[in-house]
Amino acid sequence: MNTSVQRRIAAKILKCGKNRVWTDPQKLKDISEAITREDVRRLIKSGAIVKSAEEAPSRAVIRTRAAKRRKGRRSGQGSRKGSFESRTGNEQKLRWIKTIRPQRRMIGELKASGAINNETYKRLYKLSKGGVFRSRKHLELYIKEHKLLVEKGVNKPFKKA
C-alpha cells in the first residue's frame, strides 16, 4: 500500500520532512484510505501518524579526529594559523612580563613613598622599559650605586612585594 501522498500531507501538517513522518504498520489500511488533510489530521490525533524525533549528527568522526590530534597527527602546514611563537606560547614574552612587572611596581612604590623624585622615576621607568635591568635586585643595585634616593630620612625604600 502506497502512502507517499499521506506522508507528504502529514509532513506539511507536522512542519517536518517526509523522512521524519512515522506511520503505524498496523494501521496502514486506514492511512492509505486517508485522502484529505482533515483525514490525515485525524490519524495524527489518533497516533497512527507520528513525527519522529530529530536525529543529532554523529560525533564518531569528531572523536576519531580528536584522537588523531592527541597522537600528534593532523598538524601539518595546511592546518596551521599563526607563527611558531604564537602556536607554542611565547616564552620570551612571558619572561619579559615576569621581569618588567616587579620592576615597574618597585619604581611606582618608590615614587609614591617619596624616595625618588618625578625625574628619576621617569628615567628609571624608561631604562627598565629598555631592558637595562635584569631583575628587581639589579634595579635596586643601580639605584644605590648612582645614589638616586632622595635624602628624606627614608629608612628602607625597598619593600618585597
C-alpha positions in Angstrom: 0.0 0.0 0.0 1.4 3.3 -1.1 1.3 6.0 1.5 3.6 8.6 -0.1 0.8 11.2 -0.6 -0.3 10.8 3.0 3.3 11.1 4.2 3.7 14.3 2.2 0.5 15.8 3.6 1.4 14.8 7.1 4.9 16.3 6.7 3.3 19.7 5.7 0.9 19.5 8.7 3.6 18.5 11.2 6.1 21.0 9.7 8.9 18.5 9.1 10.5 16.4 6.4 8.9 13.3 4.8 11.5 11.1 6.3 10.6 12.2 9.8 6.9 11.0 9.4 6.4 7.6 11.0 3.3 5.6 10.1 2.0 2.8 12.2 2.3 -0.5 10.3 -0.9 -2.0 11.9 -3.0 1.0 10.6 -1.6 1.1 7.0 -5.1 0.4 5.6 -6.6 3.4 7.4 -3.7 5.6 6.4 -3.9 4.6 2.7 -7.6 5.4 2.7 -7.0 9.0 4.0 -7.4 11.4 1.2 -7.9 14.9 2.6 -5.8 16.9 5.0 -8.6 16.5 7.6 -8.3 12.7 7.4 -4.6 12.9 7.9 -5.1 15.3 10.9 -7.5 12.7 12.4 -4.8 10.0 12.0 -2.2 12.2 13.6 -4.5 12.8 16.6 -5.2 9.1 16.9 -1.5 8.3 16.9 -1.3 6.4 13.6 1.0 9.0 12.1 3.7 10.5 14.4 6.5 13.0 13.9 9.7 11.1 14.9 12.5 12.7 16.9 15.2 14.7 15.2 18.4 12.8 15.0 21.6 14.6 16.0 24.7 14.3 13.8 27.1 11.5 14.8 30.1 12.5 16.9 32.1 9.4 15.8 34.1 11.3 13.1 34.9 14.1 15.5 36.0 11.7 18.2 38.4 9.9 15.8 39.8 13.2 14.6 40.4 14.3 18.2 42.1 11.0 19.0 44.4 11.5 16.0 45.2 15.1 17.1 46.1 13.8 20.6 48.6 11.5 18.9 50.1 14.5 17.1 48.6 13.9 13.6 46.7 16.5 11.6 49.1 19.3 12.5 50.7 19.8 9.1 51.4 23.0 7.3 47.9 23.3 5.9 46.3 23.1 9.4 48.4 25.9 10.9 47.4 29.5 11.5 49.9 31.8 13.2 53.6 31.8 13.6 55.6 29.2 15.6 55.9 31.6 18.6 52.1 32.2 18.7 51.4 28.5 18.5 53.9 27.3 21.1 53.2 30.0 23.8 55.6 32.9 23.6 58.1 32.1 26.3 60.1 35.3 25.5 57.1 37.5 26.2 56.2 35.7 29.4 59.8 36.1 30.6 59.7 39.8 29.8 56.4 40.2 31.7 57.8 38.4 34.8 60.8 40.8 34.9 59.2 44.1 34.0 56.1 44.0 36.2 58.0 43.7 39.5 60.5 46.5 38.4 57.6 48.8 37.5 55.8 48.1 40.7 59.0 48.8 42.7 59.6 52.1 40.8 56.0 53.1 41.4 56.3 52.3 45.2 59.5 54.4 45.4 57.7 57.3 43.8 54.6 57.0 46.0 56.7 56.9 49.1 58.7 59.9 48.0 62.0 58.1 47.9 62.6 59.3 44.3 61.5 62.4 42.5 59.5 62.6 39.3 62.5 63.0 37.0 64.3 60.0 38.5 61.1 58.0 38.2 60.7 58.8 34.5 64.4 57.9 33.9 64.2 54.6 35.7 60.9 53.7 34.0 62.4 54.3 30.6 65.6 52.4 31.5 63.6 49.4 32.7 61.5 49.6 29.6 64.7 49.5 27.5 65.6 46.2 29.2 68.6 47.7 31.1 67.9 45.8 34.3 68.0 42.0 34.5 65.8 41.9 37.7 64.4 43.8 40.6 67.6 43.3 42.5 69.6 44.7 39.6 67.4 47.8 39.7 68.0 48.2 43.4 71.7 47.9 42.9 71.6 50.6 40.2 69.7 53.0 42.4 72.2 52.5 45.3 75.3 52.9 43.0 74.0 56.1 41.4 72.6 57.5 44.7 69.2 58.3 43.2 67.3 58.2 46.5 66.1 61.5 47.9 67.5 62.1 51.4 64.3 62.4 53.4 65.2 60.1 56.2 63.8 57.1 54.3 64.9 54.0 56.2 64.2 51.2 53.8 62.7 52.1 50.4 62.8 48.5 49.1 59.8 46.5 50.1 59.3 43.0 48.9 56.0 42.8 47.0 
